Amino acid sequence: MSDKGGSDPGPISQDHYPLLNGIDLPGDLRQLEQRQLRSLANELRRFLIESVSQTGGHLAAGLGVVELTIALHYVFNTPYDRLVWDVGHQAYPHKILTGRRERMSTLRQKDGLSGFPRRSESEYDTFGTGHSSTSIGAALGMAVASKQKGEHRKAVAVIGDGAMGAGMAFEALNQAGSLDQDLLVILNDNDMSISKPVGGFSNHLARLLSGKIYTSVREGGKSALSHLPHQFSDLVGKWEEHMKGMVMPGTLFEEMGFNYIGPVDGHDFDTLIRTLRNMSEMQGPRLLHVVTQKGRGFVPAEEDPCGYHGVSPFDPATGKMEKTAKAKTYTQVFGEWLCSVAEKDERLMAITPAMCEGSGLVAFSRRFPRRYFDVGIAEQHALTFAAGLACEGVKPVVAIYSSFLQRAYDQLIHDVALQNLDVTFAVDRAGLVGADGATHAGSFDLSYVRAIPNMAVMAPADENECVRLLQTAYEYQGPAVVRYPRGAGPGVAVDDVIEALPLGRGEIRREGQRVALLVFGSLLETAMQAAEQLDATVASMRFIKPLDESMVLDLANRHPLLVTIEENAVAGGAGSAVNEYLNTEGHGVRVLNLGLPDGYQHHASHEEQLSEAGLDLQGLIQSINRATREVALQLVDGAS
């Protein structure tokens, strides 16, 4: 079989891995003859498809880098040489080749393998990551440290074309080009980030060479040059070639101080290995541009790389994914609300940092394309862009994951809140996120957002509250955050007529005795179940900022124990807001703050993560009963 191009992996069978079964570590891989690598690649693809079909996870990205992964470990002396993967979606083949093949059945499960590179999991995972565009900066740091220590390690960063468009990547390139460090950057150009990329390099070039600016300059230049004598006609052609050269990716990287090679076929072992060996001997910063096909070797993933980016368990023969009937997700609720408001208010514009599908914007992008903006993996720019829109009287809605909003914290403060601009933030994946683990968990947004002046911060307990709070945030004249969890809500029907809720007002959902549960957001249903057993009062607080102080004070006056409940870090979270208010009032009521502990909740099911944090039904009841006994003892001691 030719080294150029892959083949369909064919039927899945444990007997199909004679080469792969002999590779426990990359040292074993380097014992193979180069002519065997194509067979190994076919086995690795089959194994990847089989294992992910059973566990779910990220598929298409890994299928596209099978040859590249093999070639990197074949040429470089890993783990002594540092191999840094960007994002981590493409790292499954790397995991399989680095001693974790037998544990792939535990992928993304409690106490199993992480879905992302993780330093504590393997010495081959040189840098932990779940977010994009960090690889070049991290590898540059490793290269500088190696030189400082007098070592001779190679540092290699593998970054996708979508991630290369982010500011962090270019900041690292800018520094690397000025330091003359021994750094190799592999640009994996598959023209496909999670969502349709704002600019894969081929599309980038096509747009530049056909765009208005280039076209007008070209035509204007030709017009001016056409008046010259005919012997200067060659100058016109040379000028146009020069203009093309100015915008080719190689020119860009060369100008930044990199020795650019490429593009090369990322599925051609002969070319890959020869080029990598040559480049491994070169000095200074260099960049290899590799073109790959996302989903390579699995027809369903080739035809729908976006749909097979992240998958649930599926039939490896057909690619058909398992589907179960599910209630409407909060993401879907948001998407429907957004379209409904956009129909009535032409000022609304929606912004996402490269998460159209994940944030529920597909329908909006199709129905209102002129009011939809995917800015790429550029969270900081997304917020400043929204601020600029708000300055001109339009109504931007930024749809963003909680863990991605962290990356734009300065812009949230400096560009939006400081100027009190009218920007609505729909913050998805707030709280624990199950199998994606600590890198994607929205554990901190209540803590880091509520400290910012001018912000309104809200957390719905169900689908209907979500819609009404989104409307409240949209009508609020200033920056407002509505945070909601991943997945489905409790199944509460959404009102036909959407009305905003009174700002800073919660709602009593149950009256009880002695204990009041103040619930901020998605754990209300579990709290209601606990309250039935404890005969406790339950309040859906809805607002973290402004806090419903009158309700807090009333509950404190009527109950000897208040329990705040939130799917956010206890430190600085909604419970802290209650504590601070009661402190200013000099109120001595006992307050128990329940939320995420001071640590990271690693990958497991959402239910298992809640149990570990003590936020499942049993955990809530145990914590409340313990606090109730302590309060009772204090009352007895006080009376005596």
Disulfide bonds with the S-S distance in Angstrom:
none
